[in-house]
Amino acid sequence: MDIGMLWFDSSEGRDLESKLDRAVQHYRMKHNALPNMCYVNPFMLPNGDLTLAGVRVRGSNTVLPHHFWLGVEDEVRQRPAA
């Protein structure tokens, strides 16, 4: 994924799924499309990568805590699962 939308949510009252849902809804309104990939800081994924509501969520040390980097990743360019 080369291009995406950066979303910040540090609210303590929401879980990861709620935060991601808000980010996905904003992305949809802004781009009239749904993302299929989201990168977050690994501390947000204590049990490793996962999929929520059709969006793959992966940890990346290049993403700051409480940030969500959402976008569309081409199937051809996906990195293999670990």
Secondary structure, 3 states (H helix, E strand, C coil): CCCCEEEECCCCCCCHHHHHHHHHHHHHHHHCCCCCEEEECHHHCCCCCEEECCEEEEECCCCCCCEEEEECCCCCCCCCCC
